[in-house]
Amino acid sequence: MLTDFKIPKLYDADGSLDSRWYVFYSYKSPDDGKFKLFKIFISSKIYTKSGRRDEGHRIIKEYKKKLSEGWNPFQSSERQYSNLIACLNEMVDVKLRILRKRTSYTYRHVVNAFIRYLASKKMKGTMVSDFTKLHAQEYLDSLKRDAGYSNRSYNNHLATLKMFFSMLIKREYIIINPFISFEPLQIEQAEIVAYTNDELSYIAKSLPRFNYRLWLVAQFVYYCFLRPQEIVRMRYGDVDLNRHIIVLSGRQTKNKQTQMVDIPDPLLEQLKKIEWMPAHYFMFSKKLEPGVVEVAQTRIDGAWDEYRRAANLDANKTIYAMKHTGAGRLVDAGVDMRSIQLQMRHHSLEQTQQYLDRFRRRPNVALRSTFPVFGE
């Protein structure tokens, strides 16, 4: 099959480290139709043959991908004529270098779905400057009409594509973001799900026997309002039993800011009973045991789902419902809002108030049982 390029190869100077190594490929010139040679030099600061070969193979893989997806070295100086798919893949690659694995997966999923749509519409060869607001509207309509996306998924795709096309503007590929004028769809506020007192009592008795490590995880969610992804990133050195605090670094938290939470006394007593490991160990690694390997939060989700089925709990009662349960019990105990805000790490009292207002929509058993009788 004829192509406009010849696949990249490595020039290794016959193994000499005194000469420059490079990856080379050829691309057909749009002016005269002849192939022009391009070189990507490998850093001479790599002092071993194996190191230079590894770098060469990395470059070959990168350029094979770019070329097969329509990237054109002649158009790189006239960016508006660049291939749309190649540009988006380039922006994803930029993001992959700075994002966490889970976030990177989400972005790649959105872009891949968009690329599949372009292919279905025979638009794989579309130049980045030719993709208009009308095209963007048609794609967004297809998410609801053809793919059946929820409003939340629709909004995630919209926000991600807005971001990537904004990156293209900053890099002078385009002038106008075709997605910028579209507003997110309204999302119904998620219901707050919490465990009843009877359920919580049953869990406290049965979970330690079923999976003690999962029991510890549940308490971190209940007492400290930690997210599962924060828990799997937590190391022993983050927990200070003397000061009764947990310090969450920016690599752990959702907003990438260092934060701190208190360790309530009941959890502190539990933590004093466990074997303490070196500071660099993750508290919950493989099988939720201590270890040096960071695992995905799905390990927690999977373990909880196994327990939930064994305990015959409702499917919507996730381990994260422990957070809502703990918050609700603090409210019922009369703890002041400022203390709850700090423990929940909300950015403002208003955010905490909104959360508590949602929580109060649940049936209030205490109110029903103590309300004074009319006329007495």
C-alpha positions in Angstrom: 0.0 0.0 0.0 1.4 3.4 -1.0 1.7 6.0 1.7 3.1 9.6 1.9 5.8 8.5 4.3 8.5 5.9 4.9 8.5 4.4 8.4 11.0 5.8 10.9 14.2 3.9 11.5 17.1 4.2 13.9 20.6 5.2 12.8 23.0 4.0 15.5 26.4 5.1 14.0 27.5 1.4 14.0 27.3 1.4 17.8 29.7 4.3 18.2 28.9 6.6 21.2 31.2 9.3 19.7 28.8 10.0 16.8 25.3 11.4 16.8 22.4 8.8 16.8 19.1 9.7 15.3 15.8 8.4 14.0 15.0 9.2 10.4 12.0 9.0 8.2 10.9 10.4 4.8 7.8 12.2 3.8 6.5 13.1 0.4 6.8 16.8 -0.3 3.6 18.5 -1.5 5.6 20.7 -3.8 7.4 18.2 -6.1 6.1 14.8 -4.8 9.6 13.7 -3.8 10.4 12.2 -0.5 12.3 14.5 1.9 14.4 13.1 4.8 13.7 14.2 8.4 15.9 13.5 11.4 15.2 13.5 15.1 18.5 13.5 17.0 19.0 11.4 20.2 20.6 13.3 23.0 24.3 12.7 23.3 23.9 13.0 27.1 22.7 9.4 27.0 26.0 7.7 27.6 25.1 4.0 27.0 24.2 2.1 23.8 21.2 0.5 25.5 20.0 3.9 26.7 20.2 5.4 23.2 18.5 2.4 21.6 15.7 2.6 24.1 15.2 6.3 23.4 15.4 5.6 19.6 12.7 3.0 19.9 10.5 5.4 21.9 10.9 8.0 19.2 10.2 5.5 16.4 7.0 4.4 18.2 5.9 8.0 18.7 6.4 9.1 15.1 4.9 5.9 13.7 1.8 6.7 15.6 1.7 10.4 14.5 2.4 9.6 10.9 -0.2 6.8 10.7 -2.8 9.1 12.2 -2.3 11.7 9.5 0.3 14.0 11.0 2.2 15.9 8.3 5.7 17.5 9.0 5.2 19.9 6.1 2.0 21.2 7.7 3.5 21.7 11.2 4.6 25.2 10.2 1.1 26.0 8.9 -0.8 24.6 11.8 -4.3 25.4 10.7 -3.9 22.8 7.9 -2.9 20.0 10.4 -5.0 16.9 10.7 -7.6 17.2 13.5 -7.1 13.7 14.9 -3.4 14.1 15.0 -3.7 17.4 16.8 -6.0 16.0 19.4 -3.7 13.0 20.0 -0.9 15.5 20.4 -2.8 17.4 23.1 -3.7 14.1 24.9 0.0 13.2 24.9 0.8 16.6 26.5 -1.8 16.0 29.2 -0.6 12.4 29.8 2.8 13.7 31.0 1.2 15.7 33.9 -2.0 13.8 34.8 -2.7 10.9 37.1 -3.4 7.6 35.5 -7.1 7.6 36.2 -7.6 11.1 34.8 -5.5 10.3 31.8 -7.7 7.3 31.1 -10.8 9.5 31.2 -9.4 12.0 28.8 -8.3 9.3 26.4 -11.7 7.7 26.6 -13.4 10.9 25.5 -11.0 11.6 22.7 -11.2 8.0 21.4 -15.0 8.3 21.3 -14.8 11.5 19.4 -12.3 10.0 16.9 -14.6 7.0 16.3 -17.4 9.4 15.6 -15.2 11.3 13.0 -14.4 7.9 11.4 -18.1 7.0 11.2 -18.7 10.3 9.4 -15.7 9.8 7.1 -14.0 12.8 8.6 -10.7 11.2 9.6 -8.9 13.5 7.1 -10.5 16.7 8.4 -8.1 19.6 9.0 -8.2 21.1 12.4 -9.3 24.5 11.0 -12.2 22.9 9.1 -14.0 21.6 12.2 -16.7 24.1 12.9 -19.4 24.9 15.5 -21.9 23.1 13.3 -19.8 19.9 13.4 -19.5 20.3 17.2 -23.3 20.6 17.5 -23.9 17.5 15.4 -21.4 15.5 17.6 -23.0 16.7 20.8 -26.4 15.8 19.5 -25.2 12.4 18.7 -24.1 11.8 22.3 -27.7 12.0 23.5 -29.5 10.8 20.4 -27.4 7.9 19.3 -25.2 6.9 22.2 -27.8 7.6 24.9 -25.4 9.4 27.2 -26.7 10.7 30.5 -26.5 14.4 31.1 -23.5 13.9 33.4 -21.6 11.9 30.7 -22.5 14.4 28.1 -21.2 17.2 30.3 -17.9 15.4 30.9 -17.4 14.9 27.1 -18.2 18.6 26.5 -15.9 19.9 29.2 -13.0 17.6 28.0 -13.3 18.7 24.3 -13.6 22.3 25.3 -10.3 22.0 27.2 -8.5 20.2 24.3 -9.7 22.7 21.7 -8.6 25.5 24.0 -5.2 24.0 24.1 -5.2 24.1 20.3 -6.0 27.8 20.4 -3.1 28.5 22.7 -0.8 26.6 20.3 -2.2 28.6 17.3 -3.7 25.7 15.5 -7.2 27.4 15.5 -8.7 30.8 16.4 -12.1 29.8 17.6 -13.1 26.9 19.9 -16.0 25.2 18.2 -17.3 23.8 21.6 -17.0 27.0 23.6 -20.6 28.3 23.3 -22.3 25.1 24.3 -23.6 25.0 27.9 -23.6 21.9 30.1 -26.9 20.1 30.6 -28.7 20.3 34.0 -27.9 17.3 36.3 -30.3 16.1 38.9 -28.7 16.4 42.3 -27.4 13.0 43.4 -29.3 11.6 46.4 -27.4 11.3 49.6 -27.4 7.7 50.7 -26.5 6.8 54.3 -26.6 3.7 56.4 -29.2 3.3 59.0 -28.2 2.8 62.7 -29.2 -0.9 62.4 -27.1 -1.4 59.2 -24.2 0.4 60.8 -24.4 -1.8 63.9 -24.5 -4.9 61.8 -21.5 -3.8 59.7 -19.5 -3.0 62.8 -20.0 -6.6 64.0 -19.6 -8.5 60.8 -17.1 -6.6 58.6 -14.1 -7.0 61.0 -14.5 -10.8 60.7 -15.2 -10.7 57.0 -12.2 -8.5 56.0 -10.4 -6.6 58.8 -8.5 -4.4 56.3 -11.7 -3.3 54.6 -13.1 -2.5 58.1 -10.2 -0.1 58.5 -10.9 1.5 55.1 -14.5 1.9 56.1 -13.5 3.7 59.2 -11.3 6.1 57.3 -14.3 7.0 55.2 -16.7 7.3 58.1 -14.5 9.2 60.5 -12.2 11.2 58.2 -14.4 11.5 55.1 -11.5 10.3 52.9 -12.2 9.3 49.3 -11.2 5.7 48.2 -8.6 7.1 45.8 -7.1 9.1 48.7 -7.0 6.0 50.8 -5.1 3.9 48.3 -2.5 6.7 48.0 -2.1 7.1 51.8 1.2 6.0 53.3 2.0 5.3 56.9 4.1 8.4 57.1 1.0 10.5 56.3 -0.7 9.4 59.6 0.5 11.2 62.7 -0.9 9.4 65.8 0.8 11.8 68.2 -0.9 14.8 66.7 -4.1 12.9 65.8 -4.0 14.1 62.2 -3.6 12.7 58.6 -1.7 14.9 56.2 -2.9 14.4 52.6 -0.4 15.6 50.0 -1.3 17.2 46.7 -0.8 14.0 44.8 -3.6 12.4 46.9 -6.3 15.0 47.0 -8.9 15.8 44.3 -7.9 19.5 44.1 -4.1 18.7 44.2 -3.7 20.8 47.4 -2.1 19.6 50.6 -4.9 19.1 53.2 -5.2 17.8 56.8 -7.9 16.0 58.7 -8.4 15.1 62.3 -8.3 11.5 63.5 -11.3 11.1 65.9 -10.6 9.1 69.1 -12.5 5.9 68.1 -10.4 5.6 64.9 -7.2 6.5 66.8 -7.7 3.6 69.2 -8.2 1.2 66.2 -5.0 2.5 64.6 -3.0 2.0 67.8 -3.8 -1.7 67.6 -2.4 -2.4 64.1 1.2 -3.2 63.2 3.0 -0.1 62.1 5.0 -0.3 58.9 7.8 1.9 57.4 6.7 5.5 56.5 7.0 4.9 52.7 4.7 1.9 52.8 1.1 2.4 51.5 -1.4 1.5 54.2 -3.6 -0.3 51.6 -1.8 -2.0 48.8 -2.4 -5.4 47.2 -5.3 -7.2 48.9 -5.6 -4.0 51.0 -2.6 -5.1 53.0 0.5 -2.8 53.6 2.9 -2.7 50.7 5.1 -0.6 48.4 2.8 -0.8 45.3 0.0 1.8 44.8 -3.2 0.1 43.7 -6.3 1.5 42.1 -9.3 2.5 44.1 -11.2 -0.3 42.3 -9.5 -2.7 44.8 -11.6 -1.1 47.5 -14.7 -1.0 45.4 -14.4 -4.7 44.5 -13.8 -5.7 48.1 -16.7 -3.7 49.4 -19.0 -5.1 46.7 -18.0 -8.7 47.8 -18.9 -7.8 51.4 -22.1 -6.0 50.4 -23.4 -9.1 48.6 -22.5 -11.3 51.5 -24.1 -9.0 54.0 -27.2 -8.5 51.7 -26.9 -4.7 51.7 -28.5 -2.6 49.0 -26.5 -2.1 45.8 -26.6 1.7 46.2 -25.0 1.4 49.7 -21.4 1.9 48.6 -18.5 2.3 51.0 -18.5 6.0 50.2 -22.0 6.1 51.8 -20.0 5.9 55.1 -19.0 9.5 54.5 -22.6 10.6 54.4 -23.4 8.4 57.5 -20.6 10.0 59.5 -21.6 13.5 58.5 -25.2 12.9 59.4 -24.3 11.6 62.8 -22.1 14.7 63.4 -25.1 16.9 62.5 -27.4 14.9 64.8 -24.8 15.1 67.6 -24.9 18.9 67.3 -21.3 19.5 66.1 -20.8 23.0 64.8 -20.7 23.6 61.1 -17.2 25.0 61.0 -15.8 21.8 62.5 -17.7 19.8 60.0 -16.5 22.0 57.1 -12.8 21.5 58.1 -13.1 17.8 58.5 -14.9 17.5 55.1 -12.4 19.8 53.5 -15.0 22.0 51.9 -13.7 25.3 50.5 -16.4 27.3 52.3 -19.2 27.2 54.9 -21.7 27.7 52.1 -20.6 24.5 50.5 -21.0 22.7 53.8 -24.4 24.3 54.4 -25.6 23.1 50.9 -24.4 19.6 51.7 -26.2 19.6 55.1 -29.4 21.0 53.5 -29.3 18.0 51.1 -28.7 15.7 54.0 -31.6 17.1 56.0 -34.0 16.0 53.2 -33.7 12.5 54.6 -36.5 11.4 57.1 -35.6 12.8 60.5 -36.4 10.0 63.0 -35.5 12.2 66.0 -37.8 15.0 64.9 -40.7 12.6 64.4 -40.4 10.9 67.7 -39.9 14.1 69.8 -42.2 16.6 68.1 -44.6 18.1 70.8 -48.2 17.0 70.4 -50.5 19.7 68.9 -52.5 21.3 71.7 -50.5 19.9 74.6 
